[in-house]
Amino acid sequence: MRELKIIEHYRPFLLLEVASAMADNNINIASIRTYNVGEVMIISLLLEDKDFDKAKEIANTRWNVVQSDSIIVELDDRPGQLAKMVRMLVDNNIEIRSSNVIDRVGGKTYLMVDTNDNQRASKILREEFNIS
């Protein structure tokens, strides 16, 4: 199984668009998780290995697709939170390859992060932050 994340500005029926596109191409969604982060909708699809490349190709032509292993970190929107998160990674010899603030809402900042070891980074950051 592999994960495909679609991140789009929220709009009604986005989930229907995604589900229909997958069904029209005979791609079975093994598991799905959807959530809104401010005005952003994140759709996380868990797919069979045999369907992943086809699904990613379809998704890339229609929506914003995030690398399957990127993580989204929820930070309190206050001074020092980003530094704390980065320090936790640096102290564990994890390098940040890219990061992007995807939204700020309700006193929270949502940061998409890609590292040289996202699996380990997720485990480490879960001690202090909410991770998606």
DSSP file (Angstrom, degrees, kcal/mol; ACC not computed):
  #  RESIDUE AA STRUCTURE BP1 BP2  ACC     N-H-->O    O-->H-N    N-H-->O    O-->H-N    TCO  KAPPA ALPHA  PHI   PSI    X-CA   Y-CA   Z-CA
    1    1 A M              0   0    0      0, 0.0     2,-0.3     0, 0.0    47,-0.2   0.000 360.0 360.0 360.0 143.2    0.0    0.0    0.0
    2    2 A R  E     -A   47   0A   0     45,-2.6    45,-3.0     2,-0.0     2,-0.4  -0.973 360.0-125.6-135.8 152.0    1.1    3.5   -0.8
    3    3 A E  E     -A   46   0A   0     -2,-0.3     2,-0.4    43,-0.2    43,-0.2  -0.791  16.9-170.5-102.9 138.3   -0.3    6.9    0.2
    4    4 A L  E     -A   45   0A   0     41,-2.6    41,-3.1    -2,-0.4     2,-0.5  -0.996   9.4-159.8-124.3 124.9   -1.2    9.7   -2.2
    5    5 A K  E     -AB  44  66A   0     61,-1.0    61,-2.8    -2,-0.4     2,-0.5  -0.914   4.1-166.3-111.1 130.4   -2.1   13.1   -0.8
    6    6 A I  E     -AB  43  65A   0     37,-2.8    37,-2.8    -2,-0.5     2,-0.5  -0.957   4.8-170.4-111.5 128.8   -4.0   15.7   -2.7
    7    7 A I  E     +A   42   0A   0     57,-2.6    57,-0.4    -2,-0.5     2,-0.3  -0.974  18.4 153.7-125.2 118.6   -4.0   19.3   -1.3
    8    8 A E  E     -A   41   0A   0     33,-2.2    33,-3.5    -2,-0.5     2,-0.2  -0.940  52.9 -88.6-138.9 156.6   -6.4   21.8   -2.8
    9    9 A H  E     -A   40   0A   0     -2,-0.3    31,-0.3    31,-0.2    30,-0.0  -0.514  65.9 -94.5 -60.9 134.0   -8.2   25.0   -1.8
   10   10 A Y        +     0   0    0     29,-3.8    -1,-0.1    -2,-0.2    30,-0.0  -0.248  57.9 159.6 -58.0 135.8  -11.5   23.8   -0.3
   11   11 A R    >   -     0   0    0     -3,-0.1     3,-1.5     0, 0.0    -3,-0.0  -0.966  46.0 -92.5-151.0 147.2  -14.4   23.6   -2.7
   12   12 A P  T 3  S+     0   0    0      0, 0.0     0, 0.0     0, 0.0     0, 0.0  -0.273 107.9  17.0 -57.5 143.0  -17.7   21.7   -2.5
   13   13 A F  T 3> S+     0   0    0      1,-0.1     4,-2.1     3,-0.1     5,-0.1   0.557  79.5 128.3  73.7  11.4  -17.6   18.3   -4.3
   14   14 A L  H <> S+     0   0    0     -3,-1.5     4,-2.3     1,-0.2     5,-0.2   0.922  75.4  52.3 -61.1 -42.2  -13.8   18.0   -4.4
   15   15 A L  H  > S+     0   0    0      1,-0.2     4,-2.9     2,-0.2     5,-0.2   0.896 107.3  52.3 -60.7 -39.1  -14.0   14.6   -2.8
   16   16 A L  H  > S+     0   0    0      2,-0.2     4,-2.6     1,-0.2     5,-0.2   0.909 107.7  52.2 -62.1 -42.2  -16.6   13.5   -5.5
   17   17 A E  H  X S+     0   0    0     -4,-2.1     4,-2.2     2,-0.2    -2,-0.2   0.935 113.7  43.2 -57.4 -47.8  -14.2   14.7   -8.2
   18   18 A V  H  X S+     0   0    0     -4,-2.3     4,-2.2     2,-0.2     5,-0.2   0.950 115.5  46.7 -66.1 -50.4  -11.3   12.6   -6.8
   19   19 A A  H  X S+     0   0    0     -4,-2.9     4,-2.5     1,-0.2    -1,-0.2   0.898 114.0  48.9 -60.8 -41.1  -13.4    9.5   -6.1
   20   20 A S  H  X S+     0   0    0     -4,-2.6     4,-3.0    -5,-0.2    -1,-0.2   0.904 109.2  51.8 -66.5 -41.8  -15.0    9.6   -9.5
   21   21 A A  H  X S+     0   0    0     -4,-2.2     4,-0.8    -5,-0.2    -1,-0.2   0.906 112.6  45.8 -62.0 -40.9  -11.7   10.0  -11.3
   22   22 A M  H ><>S+     0   0    0     -4,-2.2     5,-2.8     2,-0.2     3,-0.6   0.932 114.6  47.3 -67.6 -44.6  -10.3    7.0   -9.5
   23   23 A A  H ><5S+     0   0    0     -4,-2.5     3,-2.0     1,-0.2    -2,-0.2   0.907 107.3  56.5 -62.8 -42.3  -13.5    4.9  -10.2
   24   24 A D  H 3<5S+     0   0    0     -4,-3.0    -1,-0.2     1,-0.3    -2,-0.2   0.745 111.1  45.2 -61.6 -22.7  -13.5    5.9  -13.9
   25   25 A N  T <<5S-     0   0    0     -4,-0.8    -1,-0.3    -3,-0.6    -2,-0.2   0.153 117.3-112.4-108.1  17.1  -10.0    4.5  -14.1
   26   26 A N  T < 5 +     0   0    0     -3,-2.0     2,-0.6     1,-0.2    -3,-0.2   0.832  64.6 151.2  58.3  37.0  -10.8    1.3  -12.2
   27   27 A I      < -     0   0    0     -5,-2.8     2,-0.5    -6,-0.1    -1,-0.2  -0.895  38.2-142.9-103.0 123.1   -8.6    2.3   -9.2
   28   28 A N        -     0   0    0     -2,-0.6     2,-0.8    -3,-0.1    20,-0.6  -0.730   5.4-144.5 -87.5 126.4   -9.7    0.9   -5.9
   29   29 A I  E     -C   47   0A   0     -2,-0.5    18,-0.2     1,-0.2     3,-0.1  -0.823  12.6-171.0 -89.9 112.3   -9.2    3.2   -2.9
   30   30 A A  E    S-     0   0A   0     16,-1.9     2,-0.3    -2,-0.8    17,-0.2   0.861  71.2  -4.2 -72.8 -36.1   -8.3    0.9    0.0
   31   31 A S  E     -C   46   0A   0     15,-1.4    15,-3.1     2,-0.0     2,-0.4  -0.986  64.8-163.0-155.7 150.5   -8.6    3.7    2.6
   32   32 A I  E     -C   45   0A   0     -2,-0.3     2,-0.4    13,-0.2    13,-0.2  -0.997   5.5-175.1-140.5 144.4   -9.3    7.4    2.5
   33   33 A R  E     -C   44   0A   0     11,-2.1    11,-3.4    -2,-0.4     2,-0.4  -0.990   9.4-177.2-137.6 127.7   -8.9   10.3    5.0
   34   34 A T  E     +C   43   0A   0     -2,-0.4     2,-0.3     9,-0.2     9,-0.2  -0.963   9.5 156.8-126.3 145.0  -10.1   13.8    4.4
   35   35 A Y  E     -C   42   0A   0      7,-2.0     7,-3.2    -2,-0.4     2,-0.4  -0.978  32.6-124.7-161.3 154.2   -9.7   16.9    6.5
   36   36 A N  E     -C   41   0A   0     -2,-0.3     2,-0.5     5,-0.2     5,-0.2  -0.833  11.3-167.8-102.6 139.9   -9.8   20.6    6.2
   37   37 A V  E >   -C   40   0A   0      3,-3.4     3,-1.9    -2,-0.4     2,-0.4  -0.886  69.8 -59.3-123.6  94.9   -6.9   22.8    7.4
   38   38 A G  T 3  S-     0   0    0     -2,-0.5    65,-0.1     1,-0.3    67,-0.1  -0.541 122.3 -15.6  63.8-123.4   -8.4   26.3    7.2
   39   39 A E  T 3  S+     0   0    0     -2,-0.4   -29,-3.8    -3,-0.1     2,-0.4   0.309 122.0  94.7 -92.6   7.7   -9.4   26.8    3.6
   40   40 A V  E <   -AC   9  37A   0     -3,-1.9    -3,-3.4   -31,-0.3     2,-0.5  -0.832  60.8-153.2-104.4 136.9   -7.3   23.9    2.4
   41   41 A M  E     -AC   8  36A   0    -33,-3.5   -33,-2.2    -2,-0.4     2,-0.5  -0.930   7.1-162.0-108.3 132.6   -8.7   20.4    1.9
   42   42 A I  E     -AC   7  35A   0     -7,-3.2    -7,-2.0    -2,-0.5     2,-0.5  -0.960   4.3-171.0-115.0 125.8   -6.4   17.4    2.2
   43   43 A I  E     -AC   6  34A   0    -37,-2.8   -37,-2.8    -2,-0.5     2,-0.6  -0.971   4.2-166.7-118.1 117.8   -7.4   14.1    0.8
   44   44 A S  E     -AC   5  33A   0    -11,-3.4   -11,-2.1    -2,-0.5     2,-0.4  -0.920   5.6-167.6-109.0 117.4   -5.2   11.2    1.7
   45   45 A L  E     -AC   4  32A   0    -41,-3.1   -41,-2.6    -2,-0.6     2,-0.6  -0.881  12.1-153.2-107.6 133.3   -5.7    8.0   -0.4
   46   46 A L  E     -AC   3  31A   0    -15,-3.1   -16,-1.9    -2,-0.4   -15,-1.4  -0.936  27.9-179.2-103.9 121.8   -4.3    4.7    0.5
   47   47 A L  E     -AC   2  29A   0    -45,-3.0   -45,-2.6    -2,-0.6   -18,-0.1  -0.857  33.1-100.3-125.8 152.2   -3.8    2.6   -2.7
   48   48 A E    >>  -     0   0    0    -20,-0.6     3,-1.4    -2,-0.3     4,-1.2  -0.398  39.5-116.2 -62.2 146.6   -2.6   -0.8   -3.7
   49   49 A D  H >> S+     0   0    0      1,-0.3     4,-0.6     2,-0.2     3,-0.6   0.877 115.6  58.4 -53.1 -40.2    0.9   -0.7   -5.1
   50   50 A K  H 34 S+     0   0    0      1,-0.2     4,-0.3     2,-0.1    -1,-0.3   0.742 112.2  40.1 -65.5 -23.3   -0.3   -1.8   -8.5
   51   51 A D  H <> S+     0   0    0     -3,-1.4     4,-2.6     2,-0.1    -1,-0.2   0.582  92.5  87.8 -98.2 -13.4   -2.7    1.3   -8.7
   52   52 A F  H <X S+     0   0    0     -4,-1.2     4,-2.9    -3,-0.6     5,-0.2   0.917  87.1  46.0 -60.2 -51.9   -0.4    3.9   -7.2
   53   53 A D  H  X S+     0   0    0     -4,-0.6     4,-2.2     1,-0.2    -1,-0.2   0.904 115.6  47.0 -60.8 -42.4    1.5    5.1  -10.4
   54   54 A K  H  > S+     0   0    0     -4,-0.3     4,-2.3     2,-0.2    -1,-0.2   0.924 113.7  48.4 -64.0 -44.6   -1.7    5.3  -12.4
   55   55 A A  H  X S+     0   0    0     -4,-2.6     4,-2.9     1,-0.2    -2,-0.2   0.903 111.3  50.2 -62.7 -41.7   -3.5    7.2   -9.6
   56   56 A K  H  X S+     0   0    0     -4,-2.9     4,-2.7    -5,-0.2    -1,-0.2   0.898 109.6  51.2 -64.6 -40.4   -0.6    9.6   -9.2
   57   57 A E  H  X S+     0   0    0     -4,-2.2     4,-1.0    -5,-0.2    -2,-0.2   0.923 113.1  45.1 -62.0 -45.1   -0.6   10.3  -12.9
   58   58 A I  H >< S+     0   0    0     -4,-2.3     3,-0.7     1,-0.2     4,-0.5   0.940 114.9  47.8 -63.1 -48.0   -4.3   11.0  -13.0
   59   59 A A  H >X S+     0   0    0     -4,-2.9     4,-3.3     1,-0.2     3,-1.5   0.892 105.6  58.4 -62.6 -41.2   -4.1   13.2   -9.8
   60   60 A N  H 3< S+     0   0    0     -4,-2.7    -1,-0.2     1,-0.3    -2,-0.2   0.772 103.4  53.4 -62.1 -26.0   -1.1   15.2  -11.1
   61   61 A T  T << S+     0   0    0     -4,-1.0    -1,-0.3    -3,-0.7    -2,-0.2   0.617 123.8  24.5 -82.9 -11.0   -3.1   16.3  -14.1
   62   62 A R  T <4 S+     0   0    0     -3,-1.5     2,-0.2    -4,-0.5    -2,-0.2   0.699 120.7  21.3-122.8 -32.4   -6.0   17.6  -12.0
   63   63 A W  S  < S-     0   0    0     -4,-3.3     2,-0.6    -5,-0.2    -1,-0.2  -0.800  82.9 -83.1-137.7 172.6   -4.9   18.6   -8.5
   64   64 A N        -     0   0    0    -57,-0.4   -57,-2.6    -2,-0.2     2,-0.5  -0.736  47.2-162.6 -80.6 118.8   -1.9   19.5   -6.3
   65   65 A V  E     -B    6   0A   0     -2,-0.6     2,-0.3   -59,-0.2   -59,-0.2  -0.891   4.9-151.5-109.6 133.4   -0.3   16.2   -5.3
   66   66 A V  E     -B    5   0A   0    -61,-2.8   -61,-1.0    -2,-0.5    -2,-0.0  -0.788  37.4 -89.6-100.3 143.6    2.1   16.0   -2.3
   67   67 A Q    >   -     0   0    0     -2,-0.3     3,-1.8     1,-0.2    -1,-0.1  -0.206  42.7-115.9 -46.8 142.2    4.9   13.5   -2.2
   68   68 A S  T 3  S+     0   0    0      1,-0.3    -1,-0.2   -64,-0.1   -65,-0.1   0.699 111.6  45.5 -62.2 -19.7    3.4   10.4   -0.5
   69   69 A D  T 3  S+     0   0    0      2,-0.1    -1,-0.3   -64,-0.0    -2,-0.1   0.379  80.6 120.3-109.0   6.5    5.8   10.7    2.4
   70   70 A S    <   -     0   0    0     -3,-1.8     2,-0.3    44,-0.1    44,-0.2  -0.353  52.1-144.0 -64.6 150.7    5.5   14.4    3.2
   71   71 A I  E     -D  113   0B   0     42,-2.6    42,-3.2    60,-0.0     2,-0.5  -0.883   3.9-143.1-118.4 151.6    4.3   15.2    6.6
   72   72 A I  E     -D  112   0B   0     -2,-0.3    60,-2.6    40,-0.2     2,-0.5  -0.966  17.1-161.0-115.6 124.2    2.1   18.1    7.8
   73   73 A V  E     -DE 111 131B   0     38,-3.2    38,-2.7    -2,-0.5     2,-0.7  -0.888   9.6-145.7-110.0 130.9    2.9   19.5   11.2
   74   74 A E  E     -DE 110 130B   0     56,-2.6    56,-0.8    -2,-0.5     2,-0.3  -0.864  24.4-176.6 -96.3 116.5    0.5   21.6   13.3
   75   75 A L  E     -D  109   0B   0     34,-3.2    34,-2.9    -2,-0.7     2,-0.3  -0.857  33.2-109.8-110.8 145.5    2.3   24.3   15.2
   76   76 A D  E     -D  108   0B   0     -2,-0.3     2,-2.1    32,-0.2    32,-0.3  -0.582  38.7-118.2 -65.2 136.6    0.9   26.8   17.7
   77   77 A D  S    S+     0   0    0     30,-2.9    -1,-0.1    -2,-0.3    31,-0.1  -0.529  77.3 101.7 -83.8  77.6    1.1   30.1   15.9
   78   78 A R  S >  S-     0   0    0     -2,-2.1     3,-1.5    31,-0.0     4,-0.3  -0.978  80.9 -71.2-153.2 159.6    3.5   31.8   18.4
   79   79 A P  T 3  S+     0   0    0      0, 0.0    -3,-0.0     0, 0.0    -2,-0.0  -0.215 111.7  22.7 -56.4 138.8    7.2   32.6   18.6
   80   80 A G  T 3> S+     0   0    0      1,-0.0     4,-2.3     4,-0.0     5,-0.1   0.173  88.2 103.5  96.5 -16.4    9.6   29.7   19.0
   81   81 A Q  H <> S+     0   0    0     -3,-1.5     4,-2.3     2,-0.2     5,-0.2   0.921  83.6  45.8 -68.0 -43.5    7.5   26.9   17.7
   82   82 A L  H  > S+     0   0    0     -4,-0.3     4,-2.8     2,-0.2     5,-0.2   0.932 113.7  49.8 -63.7 -44.3    9.3   26.6   14.4
   83   83 A A  H  > S+     0   0    0      1,-0.2     4,-2.7     2,-0.2    -2,-0.2   0.901 109.9  51.6 -60.6 -41.0   12.6   26.7   16.1
   84   84 A K  H  X S+     0   0    0     -4,-2.3     4,-2.0     2,-0.2    -1,-0.2   0.920 111.5  46.8 -61.6 -44.5   11.5   24.0   18.5
   85   85 A M  H  X S+     0   0    0     -4,-2.3     4,-1.6     2,-0.2    -2,-0.2   0.933 114.2  46.4 -64.0 -46.7   10.4   21.8   15.7
   86   86 A V  H  X S+     0   0    0     -4,-2.8     4,-2.9     1,-0.2     5,-0.2   0.904 110.3  54.0 -63.7 -41.2   13.6   22.3   13.7
   87   87 A R  H  X S+     0   0    0     -4,-2.7     4,-2.8    -5,-0.2    -1,-0.2   0.897 104.8  54.6 -60.5 -41.3   15.8   21.8   16.8
   88   88 A M  H  < S+     0   0    0     -4,-2.0     4,-0.5     1,-0.2    -1,-0.2   0.893 113.0  42.8 -59.7 -39.7   14.1   18.4   17.4
   89   89 A L  H ><>S+     0   0    0     -4,-1.6     5,-2.5     2,-0.2     3,-1.1   0.938 114.2  49.0 -72.3 -46.9   15.0   17.3   13.9
   90   90 A V  H ><5S+     0   0    0     -4,-2.9     3,-2.2     1,-0.3    -2,-0.2   0.906 106.1  57.5 -59.6 -42.8   18.5   18.7   13.9
   91   91 A D  T 3<5S+     0   0    0     -4,-2.8    -1,-0.3     1,-0.3    -2,-0.2   0.708 109.9  46.1 -61.9 -18.8   19.2   17.0   17.3
   92   92 A N  T < 5S-     0   0    0     -3,-1.1    -1,-0.3    -4,-0.5    -2,-0.2   0.098 119.5-109.4-110.0  20.2   18.3   13.7   15.7
   93   93 A N  T < 5 +     0   0    0     -3,-2.2     2,-0.5     1,-0.2    -3,-0.2   0.839  69.5 145.3  55.9  38.5   20.4   14.3   12.5
   94   94 A I      < -     0   0    0     -5,-2.5     2,-0.4    -6,-0.1    -1,-0.2  -0.930  37.6-148.5-107.9 128.3   17.3   14.8   10.3
   95   95 A E        -     0   0    0     -2,-0.5    21,-1.7    -3,-0.1     2,-0.6  -0.790   9.9-132.4 -99.1 135.2   17.7   17.3    7.5
   96   96 A I  E     -F  115   0B   0     -2,-0.4    19,-0.3    19,-0.2     3,-0.1  -0.768  21.7-179.0 -84.6 122.7   14.8   19.3    6.2
   97   97 A R  E     -     0   0B   0     17,-2.9     2,-0.3    -2,-0.6    18,-0.2   0.829  67.9  -9.1 -88.6 -38.8   14.7   19.2    2.4
   98   98 A S  E     -F  114   0B   0     16,-1.9    16,-2.7     2,-0.0    -1,-0.4  -0.990  58.2-175.3-156.4 154.8   11.7   21.5    2.0
   99   99 A S  E     -F  113   0B   0     -2,-0.3     2,-0.3    14,-0.2    14,-0.2  -0.988   2.8-178.5-150.5 151.6    9.0   23.1    4.0
  100  100 A N  E     -F  112   0B   0     12,-2.0    12,-3.2    -2,-0.3     2,-0.6  -0.945  28.3-128.3-154.8 127.3    5.9   25.2    3.2
  101  101 A V  E     -F  111   0B   0     -2,-0.3    10,-0.2    10,-0.2     3,-0.1  -0.680  25.8-179.2 -74.5 119.8    3.3   26.9    5.3
  102  102 A I  E     -     0   0B   0      8,-3.0     2,-0.3    -2,-0.6    -1,-0.2   0.685  61.5 -12.8 -96.6 -19.3    0.0   25.7    3.8
  103  103 A D  E     -F  110   0B   0      7,-1.2     7,-3.1   -65,-0.1     2,-0.4  -0.952  44.9-151.7-171.7 157.4   -2.3   27.6    6.2
  104  104 A R  E     +F  109   0B   0     -2,-0.3     2,-0.3     5,-0.2     5,-0.2  -0.969  38.3 142.3-134.6 118.5   -2.5   29.7    9.3
  105  105 A V  E >   +F  108   0B   0      3,-2.1     3,-1.8    -2,-0.4   -28,-0.1  -0.987  56.3   7.3-157.7 144.7   -5.9   29.6   11.1
  106  106 A G  T 3  S-     0   0    0     -2,-0.3     3,-0.1     1,-0.3    -1,-0.1   0.817 128.8 -51.4  55.1  37.3   -7.3   29.6   14.6
  107  107 A G  T 3  S+     0   0    0      1,-0.3   -30,-2.9   -31,-0.1     2,-0.3   0.622 118.1 107.4  77.8  11.5   -4.0   30.2   16.3
  108  108 A K  E <   -DF  76 105B   0     -3,-1.8    -3,-2.1   -32,-0.3     2,-0.4  -0.918  54.6-153.2-123.3 149.2   -2.3   27.3   14.4
  109  109 A T  E     -DF  75 104B   0    -34,-2.9   -34,-3.2    -2,-0.3     2,-0.6  -0.985  11.5-150.8-118.1 132.3    0.2   27.1   11.6
  110  110 A Y  E     -DF  74 103B   0     -7,-3.1    -8,-3.0    -2,-0.4    -7,-1.2  -0.918  16.1-172.2-109.1 118.0    0.2   24.1    9.3
  111  111 A L  E     -DF  73 101B   0    -38,-2.7   -38,-3.2    -2,-0.6     2,-0.5  -0.935  16.6-148.2-117.6 123.5    3.6   23.3    7.8
  112  112 A M  E     -DF  72 100B   0    -12,-3.2   -12,-2.0    -2,-0.5     2,-0.4  -0.808  26.6-173.3 -88.7 127.9    4.2   20.7    5.1
  113  113 A V  E     -DF  71  99B   0    -42,-3.2   -42,-2.6    -2,-0.5     2,-0.4  -0.965  19.1-170.4-129.5 138.0    7.7   19.3    5.7
  114  114 A D  E     + F   0  98B   0    -16,-2.7   -17,-2.9    -2,-0.4   -16,-1.9  -0.999  18.9 173.2-124.9 130.5    9.9   16.9    3.7
  115  115 A T  E     - F   0  96B   0     -2,-0.4     3,-0.5   -19,-0.3   -19,-0.2  -0.661  49.6 -98.4-125.4 179.6   13.0   15.5    5.3
  116  116 A N  S    S+     0   0    0    -21,-1.7   -20,-0.1     1,-0.3     2,-0.1   0.560 123.2  23.9 -76.9  -7.6   15.7   13.0    4.5
  117  117 A D     >  +     0   0    0    -22,-0.3     4,-2.5     1,-0.1    -1,-0.3  -0.502  68.2 171.1-155.5  78.6   13.8   10.5    6.8
  118  118 A N  H  > S+     0   0    0     -3,-0.5     4,-2.6     1,-0.2     5,-0.2   0.824  78.0  57.6 -64.1 -32.8   10.1   11.4    7.1
  119  119 A Q  H  > S+     0   0    0      2,-0.2     4,-1.7     1,-0.2    -1,-0.2   0.948 112.7  39.3 -63.7 -47.6    9.2    8.2    8.9
  120  120 A R  H  > S+     0   0    0      2,-0.2     4,-2.3     1,-0.2    -2,-0.2   0.888 113.7  55.7 -68.5 -38.9   11.6    8.9   11.7
  121  121 A A  H  X S+     0   0    0     -4,-2.5     4,-2.9     1,-0.2     5,-0.2   0.912 106.0  51.8 -59.8 -42.9   10.8   12.6   11.7
  122  122 A S  H  X S+     0   0    0     -4,-2.6     4,-2.0     1,-0.2    -1,-0.2   0.924 109.6  49.2 -59.5 -45.2    7.1   11.9   12.2
  123  123 A K  H  < S+     0   0    0     -4,-1.7     4,-0.5     1,-0.2    -1,-0.2   0.920 114.7  44.6 -60.7 -44.3    7.9    9.7   15.2
  124  124 A I  H >< S+     0   0    0     -4,-2.3     3,-1.1     1,-0.2     4,-0.3   0.930 114.8  46.7 -67.4 -46.3   10.1   12.3   16.8
  125  125 A L  H >X S+     0   0    0     -4,-2.9     4,-2.8     1,-0.2     3,-1.6   0.769  96.6  72.6 -71.5 -25.4    7.7   15.2   16.1
  126  126 A R  T 3< S+     0   0    0     -4,-2.0    -1,-0.2     1,-0.3    -2,-0.2   0.743  84.8  70.4 -60.2 -22.2    4.7   13.4   17.4
  127  127 A E  T <4 S+     0   0    0     -3,-1.1    -1,-0.3    -4,-0.5    -2,-0.2   0.824 120.5  11.2 -63.1 -30.0    6.1   13.8   20.9
  128  128 A E  T <4 S+     0   0    0     -3,-1.6     2,-0.3    -4,-0.3    -2,-0.2   0.624 125.1  43.0-122.3 -21.6    5.3   17.5   20.8
  129  129 A F  S  < S-     0   0    0     -4,-2.8     2,-0.4   -54,-0.1    -1,-0.1  -0.864  78.1-103.5-132.1 158.7    3.1   18.3   17.8
  130  130 A N  E     -E   74   0B   0    -56,-0.8   -56,-2.6    -2,-0.3     2,-0.4  -0.707  43.2-163.2 -78.9 133.7    0.1   17.0   15.9
  131  131 A I  E      E   73   0B   0     -2,-0.4   -58,-0.2   -58,-0.2   -60,-0.0  -0.945 360.0 360.0-124.4 139.6    1.2   15.3   12.7
  132  132 A S              0   0    0    -60,-2.6   -59,-0.1    -2,-0.4    -1,-0.1   0.318 360.0 360.0-119.1 360.0   -0.7   14.3    9.5
